[in-house]
Amino acid sequence: MPKLHVEPTATAQWQSLVRTAGRTCGARLAESVEAYLVFMLMRFTGRSEVGRRALALDFLEALQEPDRKAEQLRDTGDECLLVCGLFPQRARRRRLPVRYYVDLGRGAYGTLARSGAASEVEPFDALEHGFVRLMEVLQAMRSHDPQQWLSPLEAAELAVDTGSTAAWERVRPDNATLMRSGGGKRRH
């Protein structure tokens, strides 16, 4: 069992988790992106409805409502990132590939970055282009065992669709985890 380290504040705890997960998956996040991720996690803590709404409709509504555009696009991108990283089983239950949420989340952040609706464009541009890496950071926070959140078939699909390095590692033929489960080619 891993050693539990408790930070003095919720912000410090989330920051520690994000940094540890980043190290686990080899991601070095820019300070602004790390801060955004920490505050996004804090904002969504306790919100059980994440990924349960039709996020594509939220995205389209955001494009139609200029006064709430920035907030709705940000929330859509954030929820997509959370579903991909922390709650992929919700995508599975809806019979949607994780790629759907990756594409929608990237689109929401990209639209926000280019629309001028956001007061700060830089993090949203970085969120759009680094979406897959951030998804991997959240996945690393969720579990050190990818078998708990992604089947080999889902990992292969995610690797091909998004270029996720963590998913590629999961389906690599010489991956010991696959060998134990009977997948992949055995070397003699």
HELIX and SHEET records of a PDB file:
HELIX    1   1 ALA A   10  THR A   24  1                                  15    
HELIX    2   2 GLU A   31  PHE A   44  1                                  14    
HELIX    3   3 LEU A   55  GLN A   64  1                                  10    
HELIX    4   4 LYS A   69  GLY A   85  1                                  17    
HELIX    5   5 PRO A   88  ARG A   93  1                                   6    
HELIX    6   6 VAL A   98  SER A  115  1                                  18    
HELIX    7   7 GLU A  122  HIS A  129  1                                   8    
HELIX    8   8 PHE A  131  ARG A  142  1                                  12    
HELIX    9   9 PRO A  146  GLN A  148  5                                   3    
HELIX   10  10 PRO A  152  THR A  162  1                                  11    
HELIX   11  11 THR A  165  VAL A  171  1                                   7    
HELIX   12  12 ALA A  176  SER A  181  1                                   6    
END                                                                             
